[in-house]
Amino acid sequence: MNIDEIYTTIQNYLKEPPLVIWGSGATIGFGLPSMSNLKDEIAKDLPTFDKTCSDLEFELGKDKYEPNLPQIRKIIRNVICSADIEAKERLLKCVEDYEGIRLLTSFCYDPHPKVMNVVSTNYDRILEYVWGYYGFYYTDGFGQQELSEFDENRFQDKNIINLMKVHGSLDWFDVDHEVRKLSTDFGYDPVMIPPGKNKYRTTHNSPYRELMQKSDEAIKRASSFLVVGFGFNDEHITPLVRKKTKAGTPIVVVTMKVTSTTEHQLEKAKKVIFVEADGADLNKTRIRIIENGIVISDSVEEGEFWKLKRFMDIVG
């Protein structure tokens, strides 16, 4: 395929507004910590933590950390919250650095019925900051007012952005056994679901029970997927997406590096496009188009199209 044919194929895959799956890799470029950073911070503050572990998700899934989960939540929140606040300040000073999110939002939201569905595993509020700055109306299930409670009926099918944060958010807290949105913790415990293979033990509680149901429904209805910085390690989202793509729903993955886990989980996808940096050369982009297990195109293009802002130049 030549470059025009490659771009046309990407556009065809996403011609219907895609469901966006937004992972931690999407916000590392804005200064948010990686899983490796979180592992280092937990190791500093939790004496019983195994500093030699190579997989934070696997390590925190061990039963021995169950009594430490409240402390682990606070450590994770403090680290991410600090970077989150810095990212908000940077938005006010250099809004052009966040242009990719605005372009993505307009692309997904503008077509009738003006609805964008986003499933995110992130705790940070980068998306919310950008949407607020540009005046996009969104809901995460909570009211936008301080102290509001979760209400699944806030998710709608037109004139809104539905943000399903299936692992929680920095501003969700347990206030006398009710989950409320607070800009400051006031000493209350965060309710974020920390990494770990056993994390879904807690999802029978509100708001996670409802969020899982809403995200399941959105995935099942999706006509295509645009995956940004998500590594397919999540045990709830991944099987549903894998099932849909195996049945023919097109998927485009945009990330700095496609992981072996991602490759494995999408190996039976009928229509998949991987957009990633060309190895160590971040100024070039490798684009692979695979249909029915056959590589249709594997090319390297000049430009950082693996970054969201440049990728949006392709889809228009």
C-alpha positions in Angstrom: 0.0 0.0 0.0 1.1 3.5 -0.6 0.7 6.2 2.0 -2.6 7.4 0.6 -4.1 3.9 0.7 -2.9 3.4 4.2 -4.5 6.7 5.4 -7.7 5.8 3.6 -7.8 2.4 5.3 -7.4 4.0 8.7 -10.2 6.5 7.9 -12.5 3.6 6.7 -11.9 1.7 9.9 -12.9 4.8 11.9 -15.6 6.2 9.6 -18.2 5.6 12.3 -17.2 7.4 15.6 -15.2 4.8 17.5 -15.4 3.8 21.1 -12.2 5.2 22.6 -10.2 3.1 25.1 -7.9 5.4 26.9 -5.0 3.9 28.9 -2.0 5.1 31.0 0.2 5.3 27.9 -1.9 8.1 26.7 -1.0 10.4 29.5 2.7 9.6 30.2 3.6 12.3 27.7 1.8 14.8 29.9 4.0 13.9 32.8 1.8 11.3 34.5 3.6 8.4 36.1 4.1 5.0 34.4 3.5 1.7 36.2 7.2 1.5 36.8 7.1 4.9 38.5 4.3 3.8 40.7 6.2 0.6 41.6 9.2 2.7 42.7 7.0 4.9 44.9 5.2 2.0 46.6 8.6 0.4 47.2 9.8 3.5 49.0 6.8 3.7 51.3 5.8 0.1 51.9 8.5 -1.9 53.7 6.9 -5.3 52.8 6.8 -4.6 49.1 9.0 -6.8 46.9 11.3 -4.3 45.2 12.6 -6.9 42.8 9.2 -7.5 41.2 8.9 -6.8 37.5 5.1 -6.7 37.2 3.2 -4.4 39.5 -0.2 -5.7 38.5 0.9 -9.3 39.3 2.7 -8.3 42.5 -0.2 -6.3 44.0 -2.5 -9.2 43.2 -0.9 -11.3 45.9 -3.0 -11.9 49.0 -0.3 -10.6 51.3 -1.0 -7.0 50.2 -4.7 -7.2 51.1 -4.3 -5.4 54.5 -2.1 -2.7 52.8 -4.6 -1.7 50.1 -5.8 1.5 51.9 -2.2 2.6 52.2 -1.4 1.6 48.6 -4.4 3.6 47.3 -3.1 6.7 49.1 0.4 6.2 47.8 -0.8 5.9 44.2 -3.2 8.8 44.6 -0.5 11.1 46.0 2.0 10.3 43.2 -0.6 10.7 40.4 -2.3 13.7 42.0 0.9 15.7 42.1 1.6 15.1 38.4 -2.1 15.7 37.6 -2.0 19.2 39.1 1.1 20.0 37.2 -0.5 18.8 34.0 -3.5 21.1 34.6 -1.2 24.1 35.1 0.7 23.2 31.9 -2.6 23.2 30.1 -3.2 26.8 31.1 0.2 27.8 29.8 0.6 25.6 26.8 -2.8 24.5 25.6 -1.4 23.5 22.2 0.3 20.6 23.9 -3.1 19.1 24.5 -4.4 19.7 21.0 -4.5 16.0 20.2 -7.3 15.5 22.8 -9.3 18.3 21.4 -9.0 17.0 17.8 -9.9 13.5 18.9 -12.9 14.8 20.9 -14.2 16.9 18.0 -13.8 14.0 15.6 -15.8 11.6 17.7 -18.4 14.1 19.0 -19.3 16.2 16.0 -21.3 13.6 14.0 -24.9 13.1 14.9 -26.1 12.3 17.6 -23.1 14.1 19.1 -22.1 11.5 21.6 -18.6 10.2 22.5 -18.0 7.1 24.6 -14.7 6.7 26.4 -13.6 3.8 28.5 -10.6 4.7 30.6 -8.5 2.7 33.1 -6.8 6.0 34.3 -7.3 7.8 37.5 -6.0 11.1 36.3 -8.2 14.0 35.0 -6.4 15.0 31.9 -9.4 14.4 29.7 -11.7 16.3 32.0 -9.4 19.3 32.1 -9.2 19.5 28.3 -13.0 19.0 27.9 -13.6 21.7 30.6 -11.2 24.1 28.9 -12.9 23.8 25.5 -16.4 23.6 26.8 -17.3 20.0 26.0 -20.1 18.7 28.1 -19.2 15.4 29.7 -20.1 13.1 32.6 -18.2 10.5 34.6 -21.4 9.5 36.3 -21.0 12.2 39.0 -22.4 15.7 38.8 -19.8 18.3 37.9 -20.6 20.0 41.2 -18.4 19.4 44.3 -19.7 16.8 46.7 -21.9 15.2 44.1 -22.9 11.5 44.2 -22.7 8.9 41.4 -25.9 8.4 39.3 -25.7 6.0 36.3 -28.6 7.9 34.6 -26.2 10.8 33.9 -24.8 8.7 31.0 -26.8 9.5 27.9 -26.9 8.6 24.2 -26.8 12.1 22.7 -25.3 15.5 23.2 -22.7 14.3 25.8 -19.3 12.7 26.3 -19.7 9.5 28.5 -16.5 8.9 30.4 -16.4 5.5 32.1 -13.5 5.4 34.5 -13.6 1.8 35.4 -10.8 1.9 38.0 -12.0 5.2 39.6 -10.7 8.7 39.7 -8.5 10.9 41.8 -11.5 12.9 43.1 -13.7 10.0 44.2 -13.8 9.4 48.0 -15.6 7.3 50.6 -17.6 9.9 52.7 -19.5 8.0 55.4 -20.0 5.0 53.1 -21.1 7.1 50.2 -18.8 7.8 47.2 -18.6 11.5 46.5 -16.6 13.8 44.3 -14.2 16.0 46.2 -11.4 18.3 44.9 -9.6 17.8 48.3 -9.5 14.6 50.3 -10.3 16.2 53.7 -8.9 13.1 55.3 -11.4 10.7 53.5 -10.2 7.5 51.9 -9.9 7.4 48.0 -11.9 4.6 46.4 -9.7 4.0 43.4 -9.2 0.4 42.5 -5.4 -0.2 42.7 -3.5 -2.4 40.2 -3.7 -6.1 40.9 -5.1 -9.3 39.5 -7.7 -9.4 42.3 -8.9 -5.9 41.8 -12.3 -6.9 40.5 -13.2 -8.4 43.9 -14.4 -4.9 44.8 -16.4 -4.1 41.7 -19.7 -5.4 43.1 -19.8 -2.1 45.0 -21.2 1.1 43.6 -20.2 2.9 41.4 -18.0 0.2 39.9 -20.8 -2.3 39.4 -22.7 0.3 37.3 -19.5 1.5 35.5 -18.6 -2.0 34.5 -22.1 -2.6 33.1 -22.0 0.7 31.2 -18.6 0.0 29.8 -19.7 -3.5 28.8 -22.7 -2.0 27.0 -20.6 0.6 25.2 -18.1 -2.0 24.0 -20.8 -4.4 22.8 -22.4 -1.5 20.8 -19.2 -0.1 19.3 -18.8 0.0 15.5 -15.1 0.4 15.8 -12.4 0.9 18.5 -9.7 3.5 18.8 -7.2 2.5 21.5 -4.8 5.1 22.8 -2.0 3.9 25.2 -3.9 0.9 26.5 -1.8 -2.3 26.9 -4.6 -4.9 27.1 -3.7 -6.1 30.6 -7.1 -5.4 32.0 -9.0 -8.6 32.7 -12.4 -7.1 32.3 -12.1 -4.9 29.2 -9.8 -7.1 27.2 -12.0 -10.2 26.7 -14.9 -8.1 25.5 -12.8 -6.2 23.0 -11.1 -9.4 21.8 -14.5 -11.0 21.2 -15.8 -8.0 19.2 -12.7 -7.7 17.1 -12.6 -11.4 16.4 -16.2 -11.0 15.1 -15.0 -8.3 12.7 -15.2 -4.9 14.5 -12.2 -2.9 13.3 -9.7 -1.6 15.8 -6.9 0.9 15.6 -4.2 0.9 18.3 -2.1 4.1 18.7 0.8 3.9 21.1 4.6 4.4 21.4 5.2 0.7 21.5 2.8 -2.2 20.8 3.4 -4.7 23.6 3.5 -8.4 23.1 0.4 -8.7 25.3 -1.5 -6.4 22.8 -0.3 -8.5 19.9 -1.4 -11.7 21.6 -4.8 -10.4 22.6 -5.6 -9.1 19.1 -4.0 -12.0 17.1 -7.5 -13.2 15.9 -8.9 -9.7 15.2 -10.2 -9.6 11.6 -9.3 -5.9 11.1 -6.5 -4.4 13.1 -4.1 -1.5 12.5 -1.1 -0.9 14.8 0.4 2.6 14.8 3.6 2.9 16.8 7.0 4.5 16.9 9.6 2.8 14.7 11.7 1.3 17.4 14.1 3.8 18.9 13.5 6.3 16.2 10.6 8.3 17.6 10.5 10.6 14.6 9.2 7.8 12.4 6.1 5.7 12.7 5.5 2.1 11.8 2.0 1.3 10.6 0.8 -2.3 10.2 -2.5 -3.3 8.7 -3.5 -6.9 9.4 -6.8 -8.4 8.1 -7.8 -11.9 8.8 -4.4 -12.7 10.1 -2.6 -11.5 7.0 -0.3 -8.5 7.0 -1.8 -6.3 4.3 0.8 -3.5 4.8 3.8 -2.9 7.0 5.4 0.4 6.4 7.5 3.1 8.1 6.5 6.7 7.6 8.3 9.9 8.4 6.6 11.7 11.3 5.4 11.1 14.8 2.0 9.7 13.8 2.1 7.5 16.9 1.4 10.6 18.9 -2.3 11.5 19.1 -2.0 15.0 17.6 -0.2 13.8 14.5 -2.4 10.7 14.3 -5.5 13.0 14.1 -4.0 14.6 11.0 -4.6 11.2 9.3 -8.2 10.8 10.3 -9.1 14.4 9.7 
